[in-house]
Amino acid sequence: MTDLFAKDAFAGKVVLITGASSGIGAGTARAFAAHGAAVMVNGRNEARTRKVAEEITRAGGRAQASVGDVARSAYCDALVAETVRAFGRLDVLFNNAGIVFNAKLDETDDARWQQLIDTNLSGAFYMARAALRPMKAQKSGVVINMSSECALIAYENLAPYSATKAAIAMMTKVMAIDHARDGIRVNAVCPGDVDTPMVETGWQQLKLTREETLARLNAHIPIGRIGQPLDIANAVMFLSSDAASFITGALLSIDGGTTAR
């Protein structure tokens, strides 16, 4: 895939990415760092989270790891404070952390529903609230929330998950209006199927092999292939850049044409 950004495109910028121990989050952390940003890498798995930060550092970038659960509001406050202490400011929050569960609503117990709400919705709320404080003080910043194509179109067996992602979409729009005059832009990305551990979890829940899943997805996605983490990373970097200075409150579909159906 062609590199669309100058190597120093984000020099001097500080980016905080949640759920960055694998998949889209890890890919986006590496991409920002490769283009000059200092990156705070968050994840719940200590070994994987620290590995991503170490890989960035070994490649000549700037990164620090923070292990913790964004479902805890106190941790989110501490994570933003830690980022500002480490790098001096906060320019971009990518609210990427999330989980998926494939089941009909009447097959979803209270514990699973609460887990989806806590991670996908409350975690994004807590992180955005914490990030707004330094961003308002410096009168600039970008928040990018992770929504989903499931916020825009309906899929079977995903009602609880889709509810959390639809809530993120509306939260994004209202945040964008509320903070436009603070110099803060707020957008959401709505990926389709991307080749990540989350998709792997989904097909395992449906008792499909990887090959069966890819065959189904390649037939279903109009562009003819599953997405890759860099597809999402490129969009997140664009929305974080000055090239997107007039874009706020947007829900960007990155799904190979799926929602266009």
ZIBEL-V841889 format. One record per backbone hydrogen bond with DSSP energy under -0.5 kcal/mol. CO is the residue of the C=O (numbers start at 1). NH is the residue of the N-H. Records with the same first field share a line. If there is no record, write none. Layout:
CO=NH  NH
//
This chain:
2=4
6=9
8=11
10=13
13=38
14=91  92
15=17  40
16=94
17=42
19=25
22=25  26
23=27
24=28
25=29
26=30
27=31
28=32
29=33
30=34
31=35
32=35  37
33=36
35=10
36=12
37=62
38=15
39=41  64
40=17  42
41=66
42=20
43=68
44=46
45=49
46=50
47=51
48=52
49=53
50=54
51=55
52=56
53=57
54=58
55=59
56=61
57=60
61=63
62=39
64=41
66=43  68
68=70
69=72
71=73
72=76
73=77
74=78
75=79
76=80
77=81
78=82
79=83
80=84
81=85
82=86
83=87
84=88
91=142
92=16  94
93=95  144
94=18  96
95=146
101=103
104=107
105=108
107=109
109=113
110=114
111=115
112=116
113=117
114=118
115=119
116=120  121
117=121  122
118=123
121=125
122=126
123=127
124=128
125=129
126=130
127=131
128=132
129=133
130=133  134
131=135
132=136
133=137
134=138
135=139  140
141=185
142=93
143=145  187
144=95
145=147  189
148=151
149=152  153
155=158
157=103
158=162
159=163
160=164
161=165
162=166
163=167
164=168
165=169
166=170
167=171
168=172
169=173
170=174
171=175
172=176
173=177
174=178
175=179
176=180
177=180
179=182  184
180=183
183=141
185=143
186=249
187=145
188=252
189=147
190=254
191=149
193=227
194=196
196=200
197=201
198=202
199=203
200=204
201=205
202=206
203=208
204=207
209=213
210=214
211=215
212=216
213=217
214=218
215=219
216=220
217=221
221=224
227=195
228=231  232
229=233
230=234
231=235
232=236
233=237
234=238
235=239
236=240
237=241
238=241
241=244
242=245
244=247
246=248
250=188  252
251=253
252=190
254=192
255=258
256=223
257=260
258=261
//
